[in-house]
């Protein structure tokens, strides 16, 4: 079956002619070309049924949804109310009693980083070179640390204060004021990722984090930087746009490229806001940070 698919793709490519292939390569990102080629050949994507289990929020699960959307892969997006919506799954489906959880071909996988790496491989979004693979997986593991040390400490008090009416002298607001110290951690964590990205650009002339082609780690970094940038810059105002651009301008440009991928941009424009912060949480790096 695999050889048959390859032959069909090579046939379609040969029929297109050199000029058409050259024009296509210059106008469409690799992911967009992959999606179009699948459609033209009647391919539905990776084999087997995918089901993603997560809360009805962004959090740790949104990056996995974005990977599916990025390549136009069909999947069942099962969303649950927080926190008790997954209670009936803890002893039956979830490997470690937590979400996100991915079901694929009769197997269930837990741990966000492991799922992201798995999807990178089965969705053809995994870097080619072994060193770039290691770099991508290393950053993916660090993203989980960023969620714990940078995102959730600010997200929880901001979300609570936005949902309920909080008195001025509430411990929640006092805790929020202390979050200013988290801004330095935000910058330190993302500067480290930006440094690795710059090394990729300088070493191979590519415009992606792990080599010269887009991979799953570009989407993973986009997601965590998106969620953290909204909280720190647009919502809690712990950092200014000017600081974000001055300190992390290359990372902002990378994320602007990711969000411009046609298959992603449509989903990003239609998805709900950063629950439970509402529709105001939907923004774009291109418009709201770069001002283009």
C-alpha positions as CSV (number, residue, x, y, z in Angstrom):
1,X,0.0,0.0,0.0
2,X,2.8,2.4,0.9
3,X,4.6,1.8,-2.4
4,X,1.4,2.3,-4.3
5,X,0.8,5.7,-2.6
6,X,4.4,6.8,-3.3
7,X,4.0,5.8,-7.0
8,X,0.8,7.9,-7.2
9,X,2.5,10.9,-5.6
10,X,5.4,10.6,-8.0
11,X,3.1,10.3,-11.0
12,X,1.1,13.4,-9.9
13,X,4.3,15.3,-9.5
14,X,5.7,14.3,-12.9
15,X,2.5,15.3,-14.6
16,X,2.6,18.7,-13.0
17,X,5.9,19.5,-14.8
18,X,9.0,21.2,-13.5
19,X,7.7,24.7,-13.8
20,X,4.6,24.0,-11.8
21,X,6.6,22.2,-9.2
22,X,9.0,25.1,-8.9
23,X,6.1,27.6,-8.7
24,X,4.4,25.5,-6.1
25,X,7.5,25.2,-3.9
26,X,7.9,29.0,-3.8
27,X,4.3,29.8,-3.0
28,X,3.1,27.2,-0.5
29,X,4.6,26.1,2.9
30,X,5.6,22.4,3.0
31,X,2.6,21.5,5.2
32,X,0.1,23.2,2.9
33,X,1.6,21.3,-0.1
34,X,1.3,18.1,1.8
35,X,-2.4,18.7,2.6
36,X,-3.1,19.6,-1.0
37,X,-1.3,16.5,-2.3
38,X,-3.3,14.3,0.0
39,X,-6.5,15.8,-1.2
40,X,-5.6,15.4,-4.9
41,X,-4.7,11.8,-4.4
42,X,-7.8,11.0,-2.4
43,X,-5.7,10.3,0.7
44,X,-7.3,10.8,4.1
45,X,-4.1,11.1,6.0
46,X,-2.4,8.8,8.6
47,X,-3.9,5.3,8.9
48,X,-6.3,4.5,11.7
49,X,-8.7,6.5,13.8
50,X,-7.5,9.2,16.2
51,X,-9.4,10.2,19.3
52,X,-8.1,13.0,21.5
53,X,-9.4,13.3,25.1
54,X,-8.9,16.6,26.9
55,X,-10.8,19.3,28.8
56,X,-12.8,22.0,26.9
57,X,-9.9,24.4,27.2
58,X,-6.5,25.1,25.6
59,X,-4.0,24.1,28.3
60,X,-1.9,21.1,27.5
61,X,-4.2,19.6,24.9
62,X,-4.4,22.5,22.4
63,X,-1.0,21.9,20.8
64,X,-2.1,18.3,19.9
65,X,-5.3,19.7,18.3
66,X,-3.1,22.1,16.3
67,X,-0.9,19.3,15.0
68,X,-4.0,17.5,13.6
69,X,-5.3,20.7,12.1
70,X,-1.9,21.6,10.7
71,X,-1.9,18.7,8.2
72,X,-5.7,18.4,7.8
73,X,-5.8,15.0,9.6
74,X,-9.3,13.9,10.8
75,X,-9.6,13.1,14.5
76,X,-12.3,13.0,17.1
77,X,-11.9,15.8,19.5
78,X,-13.5,14.7,22.8
79,X,-13.8,17.6,25.3
80,X,-14.8,17.3,28.9
81,X,-15.8,19.7,31.7
82,X,-13.1,20.6,34.1
83,X,-12.3,19.0,36.5
84,X,-14.7,16.0,37.0
85,X,-15.6,15.3,33.4
86,X,-12.9,12.7,33.1
87,X,-13.7,10.8,36.3
88,X,-15.3,7.9,34.4
89,X,-12.2,7.5,32.3
90,X,-9.5,7.4,35.0
91,X,-9.7,3.6,35.7
92,X,-10.6,2.5,32.2
93,X,-8.8,4.5,29.5
94,X,-6.3,7.0,30.8
95,X,-2.8,5.4,31.3
96,X,-1.9,7.7,34.2
97,X,-5.4,8.9,35.2
98,X,-4.8,12.3,33.4
99,X,-5.5,14.0,30.2
100,X,-4.6,14.6,27.5
101,X,-4.9,11.1,26.2
102,X,-4.6,9.9,22.6
103,X,-6.3,6.8,21.3
104,X,-5.0,5.4,18.0
105,X,-5.5,2.0,16.5
106,X,-6.6,0.4,19.8
107,X,-3.8,1.9,21.9
108,X,-4.0,4.7,24.5
109,X,-1.2,7.1,25.1
110,X,-0.7,9.6,27.9
111,X,1.8,12.4,28.7
112,X,1.6,15.5,26.5
113,X,5.2,15.4,25.2
114,X,5.1,11.8,24.3
115,X,1.9,12.3,22.4
116,X,3.3,15.3,20.5
117,X,6.4,13.3,19.5
118,X,4.2,10.4,18.4
119,X,2.0,12.7,16.3
120,X,5.0,14.3,14.8
121,X,6.1,10.9,13.5
122,X,2.8,9.5,12.3
123,X,1.7,12.9,10.7
124,X,5.0,13.4,8.8
125,X,6.0,16.3,11.0
126,X,9.1,14.9,12.5
127,X,12.6,16.3,11.7
128,X,14.8,14.3,9.3
129,X,18.2,14.5,10.9
130,X,18.9,12.7,14.2
131,X,20.3,15.7,15.9
132,X,17.4,17.9,14.9
133,X,15.0,15.2,16.2
134,X,16.8,15.3,19.6
135,X,16.6,19.1,19.6
136,X,12.9,19.0,18.9
137,X,12.2,16.4,21.6
138,X,14.4,18.3,24.1
139,X,12.4,21.5,23.5
140,X,9.1,19.6,23.7
141,X,10.0,18.3,27.1
142,X,10.9,21.9,28.2
143,X,7.5,23.1,27.0
144,X,5.9,21.0,29.7
145,X,8.2,22.7,32.3
146,X,7.1,26.1,30.9
147,X,3.5,25.2,31.3
148,X,4.1,24.4,35.0
149,X,6.4,27.3,35.9
150,X,5.3,30.1,33.6
151,X,1.7,29.5,32.4
152,X,-0.4,28.0,35.1
153,X,0.9,30.1,38.0
154,X,-0.5,33.2,36.2
155,X,-3.4,31.6,34.4
156,X,-5.1,30.3,37.5
157,X,-5.4,33.6,39.5
158,X,-6.2,35.5,36.3
159,X,-8.9,33.0,35.3
160,X,-10.5,33.1,38.8
161,X,-10.5,36.9,39.0
162,X,-12.1,37.0,35.5
163,X,-14.8,34.6,36.3
164,X,-15.9,35.6,39.8
165,X,-16.1,39.0,41.4
166,X,-13.1,39.3,43.6
167,X,-12.8,41.9,46.5
168,X,-10.0,44.4,46.2
169,X,-8.2,43.0,49.3
170,X,-8.6,39.3,48.1
171,X,-5.6,37.0,48.5
172,X,-6.1,36.2,44.8
173,X,-5.4,39.7,43.7
174,X,-2.4,40.0,46.1
175,X,-1.0,36.8,44.6
176,X,-1.6,38.2,41.1
177,X,0.5,41.3,42.0
178,X,3.3,39.0,43.0
179,X,3.3,37.5,39.5
180,X,5.5,40.3,38.2
181,X,8.5,38.2,39.3
182,X,7.3,35.5,36.8
183,X,8.0,37.8,33.9
184,X,11.7,37.3,34.2
185,X,11.2,33.5,34.1
186,X,9.0,33.9,31.1
187,X,11.8,35.8,29.3
188,X,14.5,33.4,30.4
189,X,12.6,30.3,29.3
190,X,11.6,31.6,25.8
191,X,15.0,33.2,25.2
192,X,16.6,29.7,25.6
193,X,14.2,28.4,22.9
194,X,14.9,31.4,20.7
195,X,18.6,30.8,21.0
196,X,18.2,27.2,19.8
197,X,16.0,28.5,16.9
198,X,18.7,31.1,15.9
199,X,21.3,28.3,15.9
200,X,19.2,26.4,13.4
201,X,18.9,29.5,11.2
202,X,22.6,30.2,11.3
203,X,23.7,26.6,10.8
204,X,21.4,25.5,8.0
205,X,19.8,28.5,6.6
206,X,16.4,27.3,7.6
207,X,13.5,29.3,9.0
208,X,12.3,26.6,11.4
209,X,13.4,25.4,14.8
210,X,14.6,21.9,13.8
211,X,16.2,22.1,10.4
212,X,15.1,23.5,7.1
213,X,11.5,22.2,7.1
214,X,8.7,22.8,9.4
215,X,8.2,20.1,12.1
216,X,5.9,19.3,15.0
217,X,8.1,21.4,17.4
218,X,7.3,24.6,15.6
219,X,3.6,24.1,16.3
220,X,4.3,23.0,19.9
221,X,6.3,26.2,20.6
222,X,3.7,28.3,18.8
223,X,1.0,27.0,21.1
224,X,2.8,27.6,24.4
225,X,4.2,31.0,23.3
226,X,0.7,32.0,22.2
227,X,-0.9,31.1,25.5
228,X,1.9,32.6,27.7
229,X,2.1,35.8,25.5
230,X,-1.6,36.4,25.9
231,X,-1.5,36.1,29.6
232,X,1.7,38.1,30.2
233,X,1.3,40.8,27.6
234,X,-2.4,41.3,26.8
235,X,-4.2,40.1,29.9
236,X,-2.1,40.5,33.1
237,X,0.1,43.1,31.4
238,X,3.2,41.8,33.2
239,X,5.2,42.5,30.0
240,X,4.8,45.2,27.3
241,X,4.5,44.4,23.6
242,X,7.7,46.4,23.1
243,X,9.6,44.2,25.5
244,X,8.3,41.1,23.9
245,X,9.4,42.3,20.4
246,X,12.8,43.5,21.7
247,X,13.6,40.4,23.6
248,X,11.8,37.7,21.6
249,X,11.3,39.2,18.2
250,X,12.6,36.2,16.3
251,X,10.3,33.9,18.1
252,X,7.3,36.2,17.4
253,X,8.2,36.1,13.7
254,X,8.4,32.3,13.8
255,X,4.9,32.1,15.4
256,X,3.6,34.6,12.8
257,X,4.7,32.2,10.1
258,X,3.1,29.2,11.8
259,X,-0.2,30.9,12.3
260,X,-0.3,31.9,8.6
261,X,-0.4,28.3,7.4
262,X,-3.8,28.1,5.7
263,X,-5.0,24.9,7.5
264,X,-4.1,26.5,10.9
265,X,-5.2,30.1,10.3
266,X,-8.8,29.1,9.6
267,X,-9.0,27.0,12.8
268,X,-7.3,29.7,14.8
269,X,-9.8,32.3,13.6
270,X,-12.8,30.1,14.5
271,X,-11.8,28.4,17.7
272,X,-13.2,29.8,21.0
273,X,-11.1,32.1,23.2
274,X,-8.7,31.0,25.9
275,X,-11.3,29.4,28.2
276,X,-12.3,30.6,30.7
277,X,-11.0,34.0,29.8
278,X,-13.5,34.5,26.9
279,X,-13.4,35.6,23.3
280,X,-10.9,38.4,24.1
281,X,-8.3,35.7,24.4
282,X,-8.3,35.1,20.7
283,X,-5.4,37.1,19.1
284,X,-2.7,36.8,16.4
285,X,1.0,37.6,16.6
286,X,0.7,39.2,13.2
287,X,-2.0,41.6,14.1
288,X,-1.8,42.2,17.8
289,X,2.0,42.0,18.4
290,X,3.6,42.9,15.1
291,X,0.8,45.3,14.1
292,X,0.6,44.2,10.5
